[in-house]
C-alpha cells in the first residue's frame, strides 16, 4: 500500500514538473520570437553567424568566427526540417530553457522530497524568473547596469545555464563526499567540456573558483589525491578554453584583447555600481549574513557557489575586453550566471532554515520573504516588459 502511494505521488510530480517545464518553454518561445520581430536582442546576430558564415565558407570558418557554436548548431539542425529561421530560433532557445527548468525542478524535488510538492514548485518558479529588484527612480531599464540571473535576450547564455547548474550540482556532491568517483569525475569533465562549446562564460568563472576552493581544501585537509583528481577533471576543459582564447585574441589581426579595468565599462551603464550590486544580490547578501556559519563550513554545499559568485563579481569589476568588443559586456555573463547559481542554493538554504527546520527568527523570515517577493515580482515585470519593448535591452 505504501509503495502504491509513493508511486502515485511520483506520477503526480512528474506530470506537474513536465507541465511547468513545457509552460516555461512556451514562455521562452513567445518572448524570443517577439524580440526577433522587434530586433531588440542578440538572436539575429547569432543566427547570422551560423547561416551566413557556414553557407559562405564552411565549418572551419564557423569555428574561426565563433568558438562556442553549440546553440548555433542546434539552430541549424532545426532549420533543416523546413522551419523558418525565427521559429527555429525560438524552439532552439526554448529547448535549453526547458532543460534548465527540468534540472531546477528535479534538484529542488530532491532537496524537498520529504515535504510538499508545492514547495519545490514555488522555489523552482522563483529561481526561473528572479532578477534584480526594480527601482525606476534609480535605473529606468531593469536589466541594464544590474545584470540578471534570468536573461531572455541572449541565446548562448540561455544555452549554457543547464550545463552550468548541472556541473555545480555534481561538483557540490563530490565536495560533500570528499572524494571523486570515476563515473562522477568523467561525467563532470564531459559536462564542463560541453558547457564550453555552448559558452565559455561558465568555465572562465568556474576554473578560478575551483582553484580557490582546492587551495582552501588543501590547507584544511592536506588531501593531495582529491586535488589531483580535480586536476584531471578540469584539464581537458582548460586546454579547450585556451584554444578558444587564442582563436579569438591570439591572431595578429585581432582587434581585441582582455585587459584589467576598474568597473569599466560597467560604471557607464549604471548611476552607481554598488547600488546595482545590492539590487541584484539583496536576498543573497541577506541569507549570506544570517546563515554564514552553515555557508562557510568546510564541506558545505554553499562554499563553492559562494566562491563562484565572488569570482563572477570580481571578473565583471576588474576585467574587460578592448577594441570593438569592449561594449559587448562579455565579462558580465559570468556574474549573471553566478547569481543564478547562488539564487538556487541560497533559496534552498533559506526555505529549509525558515520553513522546514524553523530555526530562523520571525524577523529574518519576514525580511527574507519580502526580498524574495521583490526579486520575483521584478522578474515577472521584466518578462512582461520585454514583450512591450522594442529597443536595445542593453549591457549587463
Secondary structure, DSSP 8 states (H G I E B T S, - for coil): -HHHHHHHHHHHHHHHHHHHHHHHHHHHHHHHHHHHHHT-SSHHHHHHIIIIIHHHH-HHHHHHH-S--HHHHHHHHHHTTT--HHHHHHHHHHHHHHHHHHHHHHHHHHHTTTS-HHHHHHHHHHHHH------TTT-SSSSTTT--SS-SS-HHHHHHHHHHHHHHHHHHHHHHHTS--HHHHHHHHHHHHHHHHH-THHHHHHHHHHHHHHHHHHHHH--HHHHHHHHHHHHHHHHHHHHHHHHHH-STT----EEE-SSTTGGGSSS-HHHHHHHHHHHHHHHHHHTHHHHHSTT-TTHHHHHHHHHHHHHHHHEEE-GGGGGG-GGGHHHHHHHHHHHHHHHHHHHIIIIIS--S-HHHHHHHHHHHHHHHHHHHHHHHHHHT--S-----
